[in-house]
Amino acid sequence: MLEEFKTEQPEFYEYVISSIEENHKTSHAYLIETNGYKEGEKLVLSFVKFLFCQNLDNSSTKECDTCNICNLIDYNTFPDLKIIRPTGLQIKKEQIKELEDEFKTMPEGHNRIYVIMNADTLNASAANAILKFLEEPSPGIIGIFVTQNRYKMMNTILSRCQILSLKGTQDSFEDNQQNDIAMNFLKLLETKKEHAIAYLYRIFNLKTLKRDELLEIFKIMNQMYEEILNIKCIPSYEEKVFASYTEELKKIADKHTLKELIHAQETIYEGESRIRANVNLGLFLNQFILQYSNQ
């Protein structure tokens, strides 16, 4: 129920109340930036229920959670809702084509919603295909794009969406061994880059390293750089997602110019794309370290 997110996500909650419930203004496309919020997917599905459920009390935003529509959404069997997730490490054009075909056969006159989870994993062909939905929206069709970081999305998609940014919780990434690996790898890149790959060899056996494991490390480093840039640009910045690593992140922020930090984050983001592209991981890491160091 949306009511349960009122305290943790007040801005999102207030938007839903003021813009959608009170003013009856619904966008044809939303981009929800989760910022590591651990209940992000649950919130998205509650939002979908809010848009669909016909049993809402006008004085509250509690979904009934008992009607046929809400139950079908819970079991992902509601025909007017399509949820797309990555197949492997990417969302492919074929998945978008399937979405188009399904929605073309549905009768008009009622809402239909598609949700793209991990929307930043849309490959180039899929991203171009989904633009058709955004550029020529059909009546009653609403798109919801869900991503950890809006800046991983194509500008052509961003510009056509109502952006709703969630507040990350401090424990979203904490108490996680992968965070320690990502932080240690970043520190070695900053101080002893020649030891960075050796460190990963000690942690992982690169011969059997799963691509998604390394990808997760790079995603965390990208989120850490979001925090580094906030520390650099906002002196009073306090909403720290990686509170346990504040001192280390501040050292990186103080060491580099803003231009250098942006270059480093772009290198990490490009690294995510290359990991998904089935490159040789050992060769990729050598190239990545050289590119990262060229600040």
ABEGO torsion letter per residue (X at the ends): XAAAAAAABAAAAAAAAAAAAAAGBBBABBBBBAGGBAAAAAAAAAAAAAAABAABBAABABBAGABAAAAAAAAGABAABBBBBBBEABBBAAAAAAAAAAAAABBBGBBBBBBBBGAAABBAAAAAAAAAAAABBBBGBBBBBBBABAAABBAAAAAABBBBBBBBBAAAABGBAAAAAAAAAAAAAAABAAAAAAAAAAABBAAABBAAAAAAAAAAAAAAAAAAAAAAABAABABBABAAAAAAAAAAAAABBAAAAAAAAAAAAAAAAAAAAGBBAAAAAAAAAAAAABX
